[in-house]
């Protein structure tokens, strides 16, 4: 069973930066697309960014486009989310996700197979 472990959450001031990482283990050969979703208190989980296996294709939600960058290591097992110009509305639990044998980057959380436990990101002064 694939496991995803996120690192890098924390407290940051508005306008600051933070980088999240997510490392997959066990059965990583089956993971193609990877991505990040987030869930703020009282809100539904929403898509943030996704990347395909070759890292040639990426997708971003409108709310983070131009501020966040998703990338992937050459071993295809670790995905990063570089977050710049953070806003209080970016405060949420961020979840790493992976898709089995598919490079399609879906904005629907029902389409993803594996999930990490989540890491808290708080943007506040």
C-alpha positions in Angstrom: 0.0 0.0 0.0 1.4 3.4 -1.0 2.1 5.8 1.8 2.4 9.6 1.4 4.1 11.7 4.1 3.9 15.5 4.0 6.4 17.8 5.6 6.9 21.5 5.8 3.8 23.0 7.3 3.8 25.8 9.8 3.1 29.4 10.7 4.1 32.1 8.3 3.3 35.8 8.1 1.2 37.2 5.2 3.5 37.7 2.2 5.8 35.0 3.3 6.9 31.8 1.7 6.7 28.1 2.7 7.6 24.9 0.9 5.8 21.6 1.4 7.1 18.3 0.5 5.5 14.9 0.1 7.3 11.6 -0.2 5.8 8.4 -1.4 6.9 5.0 -0.3 5.8 1.4 -0.9 4.6 0.7 -4.4 5.7 4.0 -5.9 5.9 2.5 -9.4 2.1 2.8 -9.5 1.9 6.5 -8.8 1.6 8.7 -11.8 0.0 12.1 -11.2 0.6 13.7 -7.8 -1.0 16.8 -6.4 -2.0 18.9 -3.5 -5.4 19.7 -2.1 -6.3 21.8 0.9 -9.2 22.1 3.4 -9.9 25.2 5.4 -12.1 25.0 8.5 -15.8 24.7 7.6 -15.0 24.3 3.9 -14.7 21.4 1.5 -11.4 20.0 0.3 -10.3 21.9 -2.8 -7.7 21.3 -5.5 -4.5 23.3 -5.3 -2.0 22.0 -7.8 -1.1 18.8 -9.7 1.7 17.4 -11.7 2.0 14.5 -14.0 4.7 11.7 -13.8 7.1 13.3 -16.2 6.7 16.7 -14.6 6.0 18.1 -18.0 2.4 18.9 -17.2 1.0 20.9 -14.3 -2.3 22.4 -13.2 -3.1 25.1 -10.7 -6.3 26.4 -9.2 -7.0 30.0 -10.0 -6.6 31.1 -6.4 -2.9 30.0 -6.3 -1.8 30.4 -9.9 1.2 32.7 -10.1 2.0 32.3 -6.4 2.5 28.5 -6.0 4.7 26.2 -7.9 4.5 22.4 -7.9 7.5 20.3 -8.8 8.7 16.7 -8.7 12.1 15.0 -8.1 13.7 12.9 -10.8 12.9 9.7 -8.9 9.2 10.6 -9.2 8.6 9.8 -5.5 8.7 13.3 -4.0 6.5 16.3 -4.9 7.0 19.8 -3.7 4.8 22.8 -3.3 6.5 26.1 -3.2 4.1 28.7 -1.8 5.0 32.4 -2.2 3.1 35.6 -1.4 1.0 33.7 1.1 -2.4 35.1 2.2 -4.5 34.5 5.3 -7.0 32.7 3.0 -4.3 30.1 2.2 -4.7 28.9 5.8 -5.7 25.3 5.6 -4.6 21.7 6.1 -2.7 20.7 2.9 -3.0 17.2 1.7 -0.7 15.4 -0.7 -2.4 13.0 -3.1 -1.4 10.5 -5.8 -3.1 8.7 -8.6 -2.6 5.1 -9.6 -1.5 4.5 -13.2 -3.0 7.7 -14.5 -1.5 11.0 -15.5 -4.8 12.8 -15.6 -4.8 15.7 -13.1 -8.3 15.9 -11.8 -9.6 18.7 -9.7 -12.0 16.3 -8.0 -10.8 14.7 -4.9 -12.8 11.6 -5.7 -10.5 10.8 -8.6 -7.3 10.3 -6.5 -6.3 7.0 -5.0 -3.8 7.9 -2.2 -3.8 10.6 0.5 -1.3 11.8 3.1 -2.3 12.7 6.6 -2.1 16.4 5.9 0.0 19.3 7.2 -1.2 22.5 8.7 -0.4 25.8 7.0 -1.3 28.9 8.9 -0.9 32.4 7.5 -1.2 35.0 10.2 0.5 38.1 11.6 
